[in-house]
C-alpha cells in the first residue's frame, strides 16, 4: 500500500512539474478582449517574457520585453514580492542553520564497530552512544578555538543582521506597501538597499559555510591527520540553501526596483481659481459704456 501511495505521489509531482513548464512557455497569459468592438483586426496576447500580436490573416509577430527594469508596474510588484519571499526564506533558514548541532558528524568509514557518534557546530560538541543517550559540551574558550570557527561565527551573526536590515528595507520599499507614499523612486532606492543587504547576507553565509566545509574535507582526505575525521552535516546544507535563496532574492529585488525619477508620481496641489482675478473682468463687462441711450429701449 505504501508503494502505491509513493508511486501516485511521484506521478502527481511529475505531472505538476510538467504543467508548470508548459504554463511558463505558453504565450496566452493575457489576451486582448473584443468586448465593445464591432470589427477586430488584431489580437494582442502576452506572457511573462514577450508580447505578441496577430492579425485577421493569421500572421503574428512577437517581441521580447526589452528590459527587466522597463516591465509594467504590476510585473515589478510581483517580482518584488517574490524577491522578498526568497529573502525572508533565506533569512529564516540562516536562523535554523546557526543553532543546528550537525555541522559536522564523525565518520564511520573504516570502523567495524561504532559505539558513539560525535557531532559539532560552531558552539558545542555533542556525543551520542548506541543506546541513544547524548551529552553536549559548550566550547570552553573562544580564544582557544580554531580561526575558521571564530570567523564563521562572526560571518553567520553578520548574515542574520544583514538579513534583518534587508527585510525592513524591502518591506518599506516594495510597491505593495504604503510606506513612503507614492514616491516610487524613493521606494525603489529603499528596495535596492534591501537587495544589497540580502546579497551581503548570502555572501556572508556562503563564505562561512564553505570555509567550514573546506576544513572538514581537508581533514577527511588527509591520510596523516591523527584526530577524528568528520563528514559534512545537515546544518551546512541548510546554510548553503539559505545563501542561494538570499542571493537570488537580493538580485531579483535590485533588478525589479525603479531607481530613475521618470515615472515618479508627484502629487499636485489643488489650486482653485481666485475670484479676485475674475472680478475686474466681470465688473468691466458690467460697467462698459453702451452706445445706446436709455430712451432707446421701450
C-alpha positions in Angstrom: 0.0 0.0 0.0 2.8 2.4 0.8 4.5 1.7 -2.5 1.3 2.6 -4.3 1.0 5.9 -2.5 4.6 6.7 -3.3 4.1 6.0 -6.9 0.9 8.1 -7.0 2.7 10.9 -5.2 5.6 10.7 -7.7 3.2 10.8 -10.6 1.3 13.8 -9.3 4.6 15.7 -8.6 5.9 14.9 -12.1 2.6 16.0 -13.6 2.7 19.3 -11.6 6.2 19.9 -12.8 5.3 19.3 -16.5 2.2 21.5 -16.2 4.3 24.3 -14.7 6.8 24.1 -17.5 4.0 24.2 -20.1 2.3 27.1 -18.4 5.6 29.0 -18.2 6.2 28.7 -22.0 2.6 29.4 -23.0 2.0 32.7 -24.8 -1.6 33.3 -23.7 -1.2 34.6 -20.1 -3.4 37.5 -21.1 -5.3 38.3 -24.3 -6.9 41.5 -25.6 -10.7 41.5 -25.3 -13.2 42.0 -28.2 -15.9 43.3 -26.0 -17.4 46.5 -27.4 -15.5 46.2 -30.7 -17.5 45.7 -33.9 -14.6 45.0 -36.1 -11.4 43.5 -34.7 -8.3 43.5 -36.9 -5.7 42.3 -34.5 -5.4 40.4 -31.2 -2.7 41.1 -28.6 -1.6 38.5 -26.1 1.3 38.4 -23.7 3.1 36.2 -21.2 5.9 36.8 -18.7 8.6 37.0 -21.5 7.1 38.6 -24.6 4.2 40.4 -26.2 2.6 39.1 -29.5 0.1 40.5 -32.0 -1.9 38.5 -34.5 -4.0 40.0 -37.4 -7.0 38.6 -39.2 -4.9 36.9 -41.8 -3.2 34.8 -39.2 0.2 36.5 -39.3 1.6 37.2 -35.9 4.7 38.9 -34.6 6.3 38.5 -31.1 8.6 40.9 -29.3 10.6 40.1 -26.2 10.4 42.6 -23.4 13.5 44.7 -23.9 14.4 45.3 -20.3 13.6 43.9 -16.9 13.6 47.3 -15.5 11.1 48.5 -18.1 8.4 46.0 -17.2 5.0 47.1 -16.3 4.4 48.3 -12.7 2.3 45.3 -11.7 5.0 42.9 -13.0 7.7 44.7 -11.0 5.4 44.4 -7.9 5.2 40.7 -8.4 8.9 40.3 -8.9 9.5 42.4 -5.7 7.1 40.3 -3.7 8.8 37.1 -4.9 12.2 38.5 -4.1 11.0 39.5 -0.6 9.7 35.9 -0.1 13.1 34.5 -1.2 15.0 36.8 1.1 12.7 36.1 4.1 13.1 32.3 3.5 16.9 32.6 3.3 17.0 34.7 6.5 14.8 32.1 8.2 17.0 29.2 7.1 20.1 31.0 8.4 18.4 31.2 11.8 17.7 27.4 11.5 21.2 26.5 10.4 23.1 28.5 13.0 21.9 26.6 16.1 21.8 23.3 14.3 24.1 20.8 16.0 25.0 18.7 13.0 27.5 20.9 11.2 29.9 18.0 11.1 29.4 14.4 12.1 32.1 11.8 12.9 32.8 9.4 10.0 32.2 5.7 10.3 34.5 5.0 7.3 36.9 2.1 8.2 35.2 1.4 11.6 33.8 -2.0 12.1 32.1 -1.3 15.4 30.9 2.2 16.2 29.9 2.8 19.8 29.4 6.5 19.7 28.8 9.3 17.2 30.3 12.8 17.7 28.8 15.9 16.0 29.6 19.5 16.4 28.6 23.0 15.3 30.0 26.5 15.9 29.1 26.5 19.6 29.3 23.0 21.1 30.4 19.4 20.7 28.0 16.5 21.3 28.3 12.8 21.6 25.7 10.0 21.5 26.1 6.3 22.1 24.4 3.3 20.8 21.7 3.5 23.5 20.6 6.9 22.3 22.0 8.9 25.3 23.7 12.1 24.2 25.7 14.7 26.0 26.7 18.1 24.8 29.5 20.4 25.9 30.0 24.0 25.0 33.4 25.1 23.8 35.1 26.4 27.0 37.1 29.3 25.4 36.6 31.5 22.4 40.3 32.2 22.0 41.2 28.5 22.1 39.1 27.8 19.0 40.4 27.5 15.5 40.5 30.6 13.5 38.0 29.4 10.9 35.4 28.7 13.6 35.7 32.2 15.1 35.4 33.7 11.6 32.4 31.5 10.8 30.7 32.7 14.0 31.2 36.3 13.1 30.1 35.8 9.5 26.9 33.9 10.5 25.9 36.6 13.0 26.6 39.3 10.4 24.4 37.4 8.0 21.5 37.5 10.4 22.0 41.2 11.0 22.2 41.9 7.2 19.1 39.8 6.6 17.2 41.7 9.3 18.1 45.1 7.7 17.2 43.7 4.3 13.7 42.6 5.4 13.0 46.0 7.0 14.2 47.9 3.9 12.4 45.5 1.5 9.1 45.8 3.3 9.4 49.6 3.2 10.5 49.8 -0.4 8.3 47.4 -2.4 5.3 48.8 -4.2 2.8 46.6 -2.3 3.3 48.6 0.9 2.2 52.2 1.5 5.3 53.2 3.4 6.8 56.3 1.6 3.6 57.2 -0.1 3.5 57.2 -3.9 7.1 58.3 -4.4 8.1 55.2 -6.3 11.7 56.5 -7.0 12.4 56.7 -3.2 10.7 53.4 -2.6 12.8 51.9 -5.4 16.0 53.1 -3.8 15.0 51.7 -0.4 14.2 48.4 -2.0 17.6 48.4 -3.8 19.2 48.9 -0.4 17.3 45.9 0.9 18.5 43.9 -2.0 22.1 44.8 -1.2 21.6 43.7 2.4 20.2 40.3 1.1 23.2 39.9 -1.1 25.6 40.6 1.8 23.7 38.1 3.9 24.1 35.4 1.2 27.8 36.2 0.7 28.5 36.0 4.5 26.6 32.7 4.8 28.2 31.2 1.7 31.8 32.1 2.9 31.2 30.8 6.4 29.6 27.6 5.3 32.1 26.9 2.5 35.1 27.7 4.8 33.8 25.3 7.4 33.2 22.6 4.9 36.6 23.0 3.3 38.3 22.3 6.6 36.1 19.2 7.1 37.1 17.8 3.7 40.7 18.7 4.1 41.0 16.8 7.3 39.0 13.9 5.9 41.2 13.3 2.9 44.4 13.9 4.8 45.9 10.4 5.4 48.2 11.7 8.1 45.6 13.5 10.2 45.7 12.0 13.7 42.4 13.2 15.0 38.8 12.2 14.5 37.6 12.6 10.9 34.2 14.2 10.2 31.8 14.4 7.4 29.5 17.3 6.3 26.4 17.5 8.4 22.9 18.7 7.6 23.5 22.1 9.0 25.9 23.0 6.2 23.4 22.0 3.5 20.7 24.2 5.2 23.3 27.1 5.2 24.1 26.6 1.5 20.4 26.7 0.6 19.8 29.8 2.6 22.8 31.6 0.9 21.4 30.7 -2.5 17.9 31.9 -1.6 19.3 35.2 -0.2 21.5 35.9 -3.3 18.6 35.2 -5.6 16.2 37.3 -3.6 18.6 40.2 -3.4 19.4 40.0 -7.1 15.7 40.0 -8.1 14.9 42.9 -5.7 17.7 45.0 -7.2 16.6 44.3 -10.8 12.9 44.9 -10.1 13.1 48.2 -8.3 12.9 51.5 -10.1 15.8 53.8 -9.4 15.0 56.5 -12.0 12.7 59.5 -11.5 11.0 59.4 -14.8 8.0 57.5 -13.6 7.9 59.2 -10.2 4.4 60.3 -9.3 4.3 63.8 -8.0 1.1 64.9 -6.2 -0.2 68.2 -7.5 -1.8 70.5 -5.0 -5.3 71.7 -6.0 -5.3 75.5 -6.7 -8.8 76.9 -7.1 -9.3 79.8 -9.3 -9.3 83.1 -7.5 -12.4 85.2 -7.6 -10.3 88.3 -7.4 -9.0 87.6 -10.9 -12.5 87.3 -12.2 -13.9 90.4 -10.6 -12.2 93.0 -12.8 -13.4 91.3 -16.0 -16.9 90.9 -14.5 -17.0 94.5 -13.3 -15.6 95.7 -16.6 -18.2 93.9 -18.5 -21.0 95.3 -16.3 -19.7 98.9 -16.4 -18.8 99.0 -20.1 -20.3 102.1 -21.7 -23.1 101.5 -24.1 -23.6 103.3 -27.4 -27.3 103.4 -27.0 -29.1 105.8 -24.6 -31.7 104.7 -22.1 -34.5 106.3 -24.0 -33.9 103.9 -26.9 -35.4 101.0 -25.0 -39.1 100.7 -25.0 
